[in-house]
Amino acid sequence: MSPLRVLRPLHDYRPHPKALMVVPFALIAVVTVLDITTSPDVHLGPFLVAAPALTASFAGARATAFVGAVAVLAQTLVSVVRTSISDLNHTYQIIALFLISVFVTFFAHLREQHALELTHLRSVAQVVQRVVMPPLPERSGTLRIASLYLAAEAEAQLGGDLYAIARTAGGTRVIIGDVRGKGLEAMGEAAQVLGAFRALAHQEPDLPRAVAQLEATVAADREFTSEGDGEGGTETFVTAAVLDIPDHGADLRLVSCGHPPPLLLRSGRVRPLDVPDPASPLGLGALGASDFTPRTFRFDVGDVLLLYTDGVIEARDPAGRFYPLSDRVPSCRSDSPGALLEDLRADLLRHADGHLGDDAAVVVIERLAPDDAAAAAYR
């Protein structure tokens, strides 16, 4: 199964505009028939204004103009049948309906142009995000991988959550992190961290020294930004978990920089990989000495590792309760990382009623037996 990347948390059902076009035409037909058959003292023609106005809410300018024209023709038919087209009352109704139809058609055109601009911006955002944070590979050595990204705002699709995987001489190095803040500034910081991570994976085999250089990169950028804005410094920092998973053996090494602990799934049980004394978030090393000594945990064949950002565990339900990730994971399918993520995504969005308060990222890694990994590579 290919890695799962979801950029939008909501997939609401929306009727197609062509199906909705039945509503304004039905409205025109009903109003016209009633206006013709009711008492001459009752004038229902003004209700025809609702047809083009309603159409403008879901369709484009052409459809709105067409419905407006049909409404004007219907009002003209009413005036001919009931009195005369030269009747002053009906003449004013026809003119008013025509002018309102022109106005709502213009507004529908503006809305259509705005929608096109948003579509373009979204496509650009997707390209930028794929360049900065490309999809993770399905395989890395003896590991099987899947990833998930849920943006809190579907329109933005950009945020500070980050993850990446890089091959090293002895195995696979993984990072997952969360930049403080949102939007382009956070995305820029995430891009810098990911670039430094990928470069260090090839240049620095020692995990503590690699994390120390990541800290120096973020701190230098923080200092540069504070000098540039002249406001005495910014609050930029990055929580991160950096792991080395060797191809051979049954261990992993973890350096936690203020990030939520990964979860280890083994035989249906969930165990958090807690680090007693985690290092400070990247960029805050100057506030105190940071110890980047890695903690070693057992990671056997068949074990599944779940890395996540705080947008997952801080997702609230309508009653304000946080998402209980450790309790929900065992109920998810475990036949593959992708299947687990599909179930987790659906359950998370159900819990949050479809609205996340923050971006959320999840990476699932399963260790395969060497023979299984070799066979999978040739499929």
Beta strands, then each sheet from edge to edge (+ up, - down):
strand 1: 139-140
strand 2: 143-150
strand 3: 161-167
strand 4: 171-179
strand 5: 238-246
strand 6: 251-257
strand 7: 263-266
strand 8: 269-272
strand 9: 295-298
strand 10: 304-308
strand 11: 360-367
sheet 1: 1+ 2- 11+ 10- 7+ 8-
sheet 2: 3+ 4- 5+ 6- 9+
end
